[in-house]
């Protein structure tokens, strides 16, 4: 506080620490704490940082090794005789000096045996226990897990079987056992006699309910089917379709919907989907789904148009053309006004288009 200092970093985004416009709550807390200090942030790329720290220098002498373990309460020189007298390390020294083949990764560096750049010490050395205490039990170690402790030790040290030894040391650590939660599944079974009985009773009740519902469903179906009749249609057979005139207006329009017909068509059946479901060939302009239940269909008694008696424009705003059709076997007064497009599609052999043109030229009556 009160002194300005320089912060050098290889993270380029930190240069804009106080220039962000949209920041989160955690970012705000950090900025609030840093506002009490006077400092400048200088960016320096990582590749330009050529100064190595003490632990990453290429050559390590005895003074630096002593610094590495000084926090353990011992000196490096105290362990050198014990390390050199170890049979395994002594044999590797001799093999390397006379040029004999050694396991891959072992090299001599200024009289110090290394394995993949790490210092090699005996597995039964007292230094191993001191290193484990320093890297796990100390304040800097923080009682980390076995993998984290192994990663930190493996940066500088190596001894045969170190991974298993570290796992065993962390597993028996009293502090870790008392304060860390287990990552294993909960022990024991949740089977409780009273609870098991209640669950069995509940399952039995549910089975009874399902059976009763199924029985009631069959009974209701039986009573409903008693008032119905079996009807089947064949593919290609024309049928009339029952629709709701107030809602389903894309199939047929009437001036007075209240007095509109109950059935429209006929439309040919193009597919039988199920025992009581059929697909109809509706006009392309119709927006209804063309699959219907058999209860909405009625068999059409085929009739043929006999003559065209008149044409007119529909009274509604659709601008459709309607034609007055006299049917075969019926009187003139029984003629009905039908939609031009519908008659044209249902009875193509009637040649309605030609008849409309001829009738329009030869009839001078008022077309209403």
N, C-alpha and C positions, 0 to 999 in steps of 0.2 A: 504494500500500500504506500502510495506516495512516490515510488520510483518507477520510472518507465523502463520497460524491458522489451526484448525482441523474442518472438516465437518463430522458429524456423520449422517448416513442415514440408513433407513431400506429398501432402494431400492438397491438391490445387483448389478444391471447393471451399476450404477454410478461409481463403482470402476474402470471400464474400459473406463472412459470418454475420456481419451487421448490416448487410444490404438486402436481405431477403424481405419480400413483401408479404408473402403468405407463409406463416409458420404455425406449427402445432403447439400444444400445451407444453410438452417436454422440451421442445426447442426454446420456448419462451422462458422456462425456468433456467436453462443454461445461460441464455443471453443475460438474464437479470443478474445472475451471479457474476458473470464476467464484466459487467458494466462498472463494477467497483475497482477494476484494475486499469492501469494505463499501459498499453502494450501495442506493438505493431506485429502483424503477421506477414512473414516473408516466405514465399514459396520457393522451394529448392527441389528440383527433380531428384528422384532416388538414384538415377544413374550418375548424377553429379556429386553424390555424397561419397567421397573416396576415403574418408577417415573411418577406420574400423575401430570397434570398441575392444576392450581387453579380452573378451571371450571369443572373438572371431578373428584374431590375428593368426597369421600363418604359422609362426613359431611361438612355442610356449616354453619358457624356461622355468627353472626351479622356483624362482621368486613368484612368478605368476601362479604356479600350481599351489604354492603355499597360500596365496590369496584366495584361491578357490575354496579351500577347506578350512580357512581360518575361523570361520563362523562355527565350525564344528568343535572348536576347543583343542585342536591338534595341529601339528605342522606336517607338511608334505615329507620333509626329511625323516620324520619318525617312521614313516611307512615304507620308505624305499627299500631298506634291507629285507623287510618281511615280504615285499612284493617280488624282489629279485630271487628270493629263496623258494618261491612257489614252484613245485615241479613242472606244472604245465607251462608257466611263463618262462621258466629257465630253459625248458626244452625248445620252445619257440625261439628264444634268443640264440641258442646254439645252431638251430637249423637255418635261421636267417643269416648268421655270420658266415657259415660255411657254404651258403648258396643252395642248401637243400630245399626241396619243395615244401611249402607250408600251406595251411588252409587259406582260401581266398579271403582277402580283406585285411590280413595281418601284415603290418610293415613296422620298421624301426625308424624312429624320428628322433635324432640327437640322443640316442641311447634309451629312448622311451618307447615301449611297445604300444602300438595303436591298432585298433580294429575299426576300419572304415572311418578313420579320423578321430575316434574316441579313445580315451585313456583306458587301458586294460588293467584291471586289478583282480586279485584272486577272489573266488566266490566265498571263501571262508575267512576273508580278512576282516579285521575289526573296523576297517574303514567303511565296509559295506553297511554295517549297522549305524555308524555315525552319519553316513550319507542318507540313509533311509529316514533317520530322525530329522535331519536338516531339511530334506525335501518333502517330508510329509507332516511331521509333528510340530515343526517350528511355526512361528508367526507368518513367515513367508510361504511356507508349505500350505498352511491353512487346512490340513487334513483333507486334501483333495482325494478323488477316487484313484483306484489302482491304475487306470489307463492314463490319467493326467499326470500322476506321479511318475509313471514309466516314461512318458514323453519328455518330461523335464530332465530326468536323470539320463536318458538316452542321448541327450544333446551333447554330453561331455564324457560320460562314463560307460564302461561295458565290463560285464563279467558273465561267465557262463551261467545260464539259468536265471538271469536277472528278472525276466518277466514273471516267472512263477514265484520267485522269492518276494517280489514286490506285491503280487496279489495276496500271498499268504500274510505278509506283514500288515497290509491294509485290512484284511479280513478279520484279524485278531485284535486290531486297534480298539482299545476300550472306549476312547472318546467317540470314534466313528460308530461303534455299536450303540452307544447311549443317545446319540444326537441325530443320526441319519435314519431316514425311513427306508424300508425295504422295497425294492423294485419287483419282488416276487408276488405272485398271486396270493390272496388271503388264504390262510391255512384253515383246515377243518371243513366240515360239511354244514350246510344250512338246514339239514333235515331236523325238524322238530316234530315230535309225535302229534301234538295238538294241531299244528299247522298242516301237517300232512293229512290228518283226518278231515280238517275243514276244506282243504283243496279237493279231496276225493268226494266229499259231500256236494261241493259246488259243481264238480264235473257231472255227478249223477243228476243233479237238478237240471243242468243245462241239457243233458241228453234227453231227459223227460220233456223239457220244453220243446226241443227240436222235433221229437216224435209227435207231440200233440199238435204242433204247428203244421207238420206234414199231413197229419190225419185231417185237420180242419181244412187244409188246402184241397185235398182230394174230395172231401165232402162238398165244399163250395163249388168245385168244378163239376161234380156230378149233378148238383141241382141246376147250375147254369146251363150245362149241356142238355138238360131235359127240355129246355125251351128253345133249343136250336136245332137246325136240320143240316144234314150233310149236303154240301154243294161242291161240285167239282167242275172246272172249266178246262178246255183243251187249248193248246197253243194255236193261235190264229183265230180263235173264236172271238166275235165282237161282244163287248159288254158295255153296260152303262155304269158310270162312276158317280157315286154320291159325294158331293162336296159341300162346304159351307159357303153360301153365296156372299155373306157379309165380309169374309176374310179372304177366301181363295178366289181372287178375281182375275187371275191371269189366264185361266182356262176358258171362262165364259163370262160375259157381261150382260146384264139385263137392266132395262130402264127402271123397273121396280124390283128391287132385290127382295122385298117382302113376299112378292108373288112369284118369285123365280122358281124354276123347275128344281125338283129334288135331285134328279139324275141328269148327267150330261154325257154326250157321246153319240153313237157308240165308238169305242176305241178297241182295237185288236189286242189280244194278249200275245206278248212276244216271248215270255218265259214264265215257267212255274218254279218259284224259288223254294217253296216248302209246301206242306200239306194244305195250308190255308193262306198262302202269300203268293201274289202274282205281280208280274211286271207288265205295265201297259205301254203302248206306243202312243205317247201324248204328242201334241203339236210342238214344234221347236220353240214357239213363243211362250209356251207354258213354263212357269218357274216352279211347279210342284215336283216333288220327288215322285218318280213313276213306279213306286212299289206300294201296293195296297193290300189290306186284309180282305178276305173273301166277303166279310160282312158289308163292305162298302161297294160291292159289285152286284150287278143284276144282269142276267142273261138277256141279250138284245134279240128281239124278233126282227129278223132282217126285212127291211122295206127298201124299196128303190124309188128314187124321184122319177115322176112321170113327166112333169112339165114345169117350166118357169113362168110364173104369172106376174112377176113384178120385181122391181129393185128400189132401194131407197138408201139414204145415208142414216146411220144410227143416230138416235136422238141425243146420245151422250156426247162428250167431248172427244171421243176416240177417233171419230171420222171414219169408222168402219163402214163397209158396204154390206147391206143385208139383202137377201133374196127371198122372194115368196115362192115356196116350193109346194106343188101339188104331188101327193104321193100316190103310188100305184095302188088301185083298189079303193081309193077314197074320193069323196066329192070335192068340188071346188071350194066349198065353204070350210072344209077341213084343212085347207092349205095353211102352212105355218111359215113365219119369217125365221130364216136361219142365217147364220154368219156365212158370208161368201167364201172365205178362206177354208172354213171347216167343211162345207159341202164340196168344195173343189178337191180337198185332200181325201175325203172319205169316198167320194164317188168320181174317180178320175174318168171313168168311161162315160159319164154323163155329158162331158164336154161343156161344162158350165160357162167357161169364158166365151166360147162362140155364141152360146144362147143369149148371154147378157148383151153382147154387141148387137145381135139381130133384133132382140126385143126392144132395145133402146132406140133403134132406128125406126122400127115400125109402129111403136106405140106412142100415141100423142096424148095419152091420159096423164093426169097429174099424179106423179109417183109419190105416194105417201106411205 
